[in-house]
C-alpha cells in the first residue's frame, strides 16, 4: 500500500446486516475501501491472502471459527499480518480479552458511532493501538494471577521505560506521555519501541495486557 492508496478493509461478521452497516460507514470515506466480507472466521485466511487488507474488522462470536481463533491464525502464520480490530456487543466479554491477547490491536462496540469506527480503522492502520484503559483494566482484573507480584522484573525495563508503560496503560498517546515526562515525542517513541521489544509485545495493547497480567501494574486500587 502506498500513501495514495486507500486503506483496505475486510469485514468479518456472521450478521449480514452488521456487515452492510459497516460497509456503508466505511466506503464513503475517500481513504478507506472495503475489499471483501466474510460470514465466519474460517473464511479469513483465504480472503486475507487474496485481498491483502490492511485492517480486519472481526466479530468475536461466530458459529464455526470464532474471531479469537481467526486472529491467532493470522498472527501465527503471516510475517506481516493485517491489523485486527474485534467488534463486539459487550465490552466486558471475555472473548474480547482473549482476542486482544491473541494479537488484536483493539476493539469496537457494535453500537459505536460512525466517526468512532472510521477513526479506529485509521488509528490501527497507522500502527497505533486502540486502548480503552478502563475496559482493559476490568477485563484484566478477571485474569490477573494476583496483585503485587511483578513478573516483568526479568524483562530489564529501564526506569523510564517503566514510566512510559504505566502511562500507556492509562491510554496516553506518545504526545501526552512526552508532556507528562517532559521528553521529546521521538524519545518517547524510542522508549515505546524498546519496551515492546523487551516484552516481546506486538503493540501497545499487548504490552499493557502483559503489564496487568504480570502484576507490574495492579488491576485494583
Secondary structure, 3 states (H helix, E strand, C coil): CCCCCCEEEEEECCCHHHHHHHHHHHCCCCCEEEEEEECCHHHHHHHHHHHCCCEEEEECCCCCCCHHHHHHHHHHHCCCCCEEEEEECCCCCHHHHHHHHHCCCEEEECCCCHHHHHHHHHHHHCCCCCCCHHHHHHHHHCCCCCCCCCCCHHHCCCHHHHHHHHHHHCCCCHHHHHHHHCCCHHHHHHHHHHHHHHHCCCCHHHHHHHHHHHCCCCCCC
